[in-house]
Amino acid sequence: MPDGTVTVKMAEIGYAADGGVLKTTLGSCVGVILRDRERRVAGLAHVMLPQRLHPNDPPAKAADSGVPALLAGVESRGGRRAALEAWLVGGACMFPVEHGGIASIGARNVEEARRQLGGIGVPVVFEEVGGTCGRTVTFEPATGAVSVRTLAPVAEVKS
């Protein structure tokens, strides 16, 4: 990995510009990436939930607060809303449980991220979402190149 790699952990937002790299590992969480294609600045939010549950939670913990915070951060670094594009990665169903339970959190995260991006008029140019395996994603703001590595499935515990 290049020296300019910013590793983004759960409920965090990281930023990089031309020459940097953003990286995170996701399961049911969703990585929301915004990039100004002309100024080559980008941000990555590692979103855990669709909606913020507590006002003291970090904004990036939820899509409804994380996407606006990500937008503000990219704009404060020179990004312009009219030139922004989005990438979505993650949102896997990691554990087999009943429909509507925790298993649907990944799908709900993706849905809310899409809704937030649509509300601010940012097109999604790449998605790799859903499934049952986690992913590691790296993103290069200079080129818009995204690399997604699918991780091995979580082993089922048999009793």
C-alpha positions in Angstrom: 0.0 0.0 0.0 1.3 3.5 -0.7 2.5 5.7 2.2 -0.5 8.0 1.6 -3.0 5.3 2.6 -5.8 6.5 5.0 -7.4 3.5 6.7 -11.0 4.3 7.7 -12.5 2.4 10.7 -16.1 1.9 11.7 -18.1 5.1 12.2 -15.2 7.2 10.8 -14.7 9.4 7.8 -11.3 9.7 6.0 -10.2 12.0 3.3 -7.4 11.8 0.6 -6.4 13.8 -2.4 -4.4 13.2 -5.5 -1.7 10.7 -4.6 -3.5 9.3 -1.6 -5.5 6.1 -1.1 -8.6 5.4 1.0 -9.1 1.9 2.5 -11.6 0.1 4.7 -13.0 -3.3 5.4 -16.7 -3.8 5.5 -19.3 -6.4 6.4 -22.9 -5.2 6.8 -21.5 -1.7 7.0 -21.4 0.4 3.9 -18.5 2.4 2.5 -19.8 5.6 0.9 -17.1 7.3 -1.2 -17.5 10.8 -2.6 -15.0 12.2 -5.2 -14.7 15.4 -7.1 -13.6 14.0 -10.5 -11.9 17.3 -11.5 -10.1 18.3 -8.3 -9.4 14.7 -7.4 -10.3 14.9 -3.7 -12.3 12.2 -2.0 -13.8 11.1 1.2 -14.9 7.7 2.6 -17.5 7.2 5.3 -17.7 3.8 7.0 -21.4 3.7 7.9 -22.7 1.1 10.4 -26.5 2.0 10.6 -29.1 3.5 8.4 -30.2 6.2 11.0 -28.5 7.9 13.8 -29.8 6.5 17.1 -28.2 9.0 19.6 -27.2 12.6 19.1 -23.8 11.9 20.6 -23.0 9.2 18.1 -20.3 10.1 15.6 -22.0 11.4 12.4 -20.4 8.6 10.3 -22.0 5.9 12.4 -25.2 6.3 10.4 -26.0 7.0 6.7 -28.5 9.8 7.5 -25.8 11.8 9.3 -22.7 10.4 7.7 -23.4 11.3 4.1 -24.1 15.0 4.9 -20.9 15.0 7.1 -18.9 13.4 4.3 -20.3 15.9 1.8 -19.3 18.8 4.1 -15.8 17.4 4.5 -15.2 16.9 0.8 -16.5 20.4 0.1 -14.3 21.9 2.8 -11.3 20.3 1.0 -12.1 21.9 -2.3 -14.7 19.4 -3.7 -17.6 20.9 -5.6 -21.1 19.3 -5.3 -21.7 19.6 -9.1 -18.5 17.5 -9.8 -19.1 14.8 -7.2 -19.6 11.1 -7.9 -20.3 8.3 -5.4 -19.2 4.8 -5.0 -21.0 2.3 -2.6 -19.4 -0.9 -1.3 -20.5 -3.3 1.4 -23.9 -3.9 2.9 -23.5 -7.7 3.2 -25.9 -10.0 5.0 -23.2 -11.5 7.3 -25.2 -13.8 9.5 -28.3 -16.0 8.7 -31.2 -14.8 10.9 -34.8 -14.2 10.3 -35.9 -11.7 7.7 -36.3 -8.2 9.0 -33.9 -8.8 11.8 -30.2 -7.9 12.0 -29.6 -9.6 8.7 -31.4 -6.8 6.9 -29.1 -4.1 8.3 -26.8 -4.2 5.4 -29.6 -3.8 2.9 -31.1 -1.0 5.0 -27.7 0.8 5.1 -27.4 0.6 1.3 -30.9 1.9 0.9 -30.4 4.9 3.2 -27.0 5.7 1.6 -28.7 5.8 -1.8 -31.5 7.9 -0.5 -29.1 10.4 1.0 -27.0 10.6 -2.1 -30.1 11.1 -4.3 -31.3 13.9 -1.9 -28.0 15.8 -2.6 -28.0 15.1 -6.3 -24.8 13.0 -6.4 -24.9 10.1 -8.9 -23.7 6.7 -7.9 -21.2 5.5 -10.5 -20.2 2.2 -8.9 -21.8 -0.3 -6.5 -20.7 -3.6 -5.1 -23.2 -4.2 -2.4 -25.2 -7.1 -0.8 -24.2 -10.7 -0.8 -23.0 -12.7 2.2 -19.3 -11.8 2.4 -17.3 -8.9 3.7 -15.1 -6.8 1.5 -11.9 -4.8 1.6 -12.0 -1.7 -0.6 -9.3 0.7 -1.7 -10.0 3.9 -3.6 -7.6 6.2 -5.4 -8.9 9.8 -5.6 -6.5 10.7 -8.5 -8.1 8.2 -10.9 -11.3 7.1 -9.3 -10.0 3.5 -9.4 -11.7 1.2 -6.9 -10.4 -2.2 -5.9 -12.7 -4.5 -4.0 -11.5 -7.8 -2.5 -14.2 -10.2 -1.3 -13.4 -11.9 1.9 -14.0 -15.5 2.9 -17.5 -16.2 4.2 -18.1 -16.3 8.0 -18.1 -19.9 9.1 -21.4 -21.2 10.5 -21.1 -22.5 14.1 -22.8 -25.9 14.4 -24.0 -27.1 17.8 
